[in-house]
Amino acid sequence: MSNRIIICEASEIITTGLYEIIQGISGCDVVARVDTPDQLTEKILSTDANMLIINTNLLGFTDRNLPQQLKKEYPQLTVIALMTTYVEPSTLKPYDGVIEINDTKLKVINKMNQFAHDAEKQDKTDDVELSKREIDVLVAVAKGMMNKEIADQMNISIHTVISHRKNITRKTGIKSVSGLTVYALLNNLIDENEVYK
Amino acid sequence: MSKQPFFSEKSKLYEMIAVNPKLLPLLPRFGIQLGFGDHSIGEVCRANGVDTRLFLLICNIYTDDEALVHPKDIEAIDMDGLLPYLLASHRYYLDERFPHIEEHLQHIINAAGPKYGNMLNHFYNEYQQEVKKHFKYEEEEVFPYIESLRKGQSTNNFSISQFRVNHSNIEDTLEDMMNILVKYLPGDILPKERIEISTDIIELSADLISHSLIEDQILIPYVETLENAKQ
């Protein structure tokens, strides 16, 4: 998995410094350096970049939505904010991550690896419907059964039960057993009498 | 490398609040009343008997959740105000925020009819018990241990390493509640009130996350230095 990176930054000093650090990370390749956001769309297309690091100060109020626009156009694109002055936390919301001017070299490397990891993970989170098997596990969890009991009853390994439970949480956004119970009831997967006695 | 706080004691207190309004609810926890005028952070802190560096350290964590606390800061700063601050935060959650959310939720429960209402009620009650148990454990077991350690008294065999800050259940379930209210409860049940309560939940969630960061990054390292000094 290789990262093709565009750096968008007005300062030659900062661009060069960041370039030096990133080129040293395996799997990372800086494919373009630009000093204004003007021609980013074409640049991303021509270089097939999948990551953009852009100084937040280059985007004024009118083009503050550029990160979202770019991501809409290029769903594979990860957009990272380069923060050289203090900015409102809300400004950073549209970005997938932040690199700060006083981050150490090590911190930048760690962050870059984390960004790449997050981007890879996101690819898998498309389907939202629970599978038949996941619904069975959900119902059992909602009834208060332990993983071991569920595994025995369904004739699968505990490991498989845990993996089903992870997928259920990923798809529904709900982590706690009591929350999953509410979810099961709201979707008429179980009856009230089966849980609250 | 520890980062510089965004604000110094010479900045005006209101300037800091304007940049991060989330700091506003912290003031009463330090005993700082509104009406502080244009005074600086240092002036307001001194007038209220609050250690300025502790105040800034905590505000810094509330402003930047990646802020790292330097061990030297922990040793250098007067921590007398830390436990009272944490206790005041607990009171704020238990006596103000949760009852407020509960009041809204009660309306939603009433409007949802018995089938959905009962389970929401059950869900929330179970959650409240968990929350109370958690804070009670800290207040009755952990904090008294730290207090006696500070006084140099001999203590039982408890050690801070046994205390892993685990607020994750509290935050996770709050997030679950948000998911249920926004995504899964039928749309015609008090939508306006659900939006309001969701905003409250987001705020409380963020506050709790910062609160556990303070326990992780300030309280635990501080107690560890006390424990090491004793040996």
Chai-1 contact restraints between the chains, C-beta under 6 A:
chainA,res_idxA,chainB,res_idxB,connection_type,confidence,min_distance_angstrom,max_distance_angstrom,comment,restraint_id
A,Y86,B,F6,contact,1.0,0.0,6.0,A-B,restraint_1
A,T104,B,M1,contact,1.0,0.0,6.0,A-B,restraint_2
A,G173,B,N179,contact,1.0,0.0,6.0,A-B,restraint_3
A,I174,B,D176,contact,1.0,0.0,6.0,A-B,restraint_4
A,I174,B,N179,contact,1.0,0.0,6.0,A-B,restraint_5
A,K175,B,D172,contact,1.0,0.0,6.0,A-B,restraint_6
A,S176,B,D172,contact,1.0,0.0,6.0,A-B,restraint_7
A,S176,B,T173,contact,1.0,0.0,6.0,A-B,restraint_8
A,S176,B,D176,contact,1.0,0.0,6.0,A-B,restraint_9
A,S178,B,F123,contact,1.0,0.0,6.0,A-B,restraint_10
A,S178,B,E126,contact,1.0,0.0,6.0,A-B,restraint_11
A,G179,B,D176,contact,1.0,0.0,6.0,A-B,restraint_12
A,V182,B,M119,contact,1.0,0.0,6.0,A-B,restraint_13
A,V182,B,F123,contact,1.0,0.0,6.0,A-B,restraint_14
A,V182,B,I180,contact,1.0,0.0,6.0,A-B,restraint_15
A,Y183,B,Y184,contact,1.0,0.0,6.0,A-B,restraint_16
A,L185,B,M119,contact,1.0,0.0,6.0,A-B,restraint_17
A,L186,B,Y184,contact,1.0,0.0,6.0,A-B,restraint_18
A,Y196,B,H122,contact,1.0,0.0,6.0,A-B,restraint_19
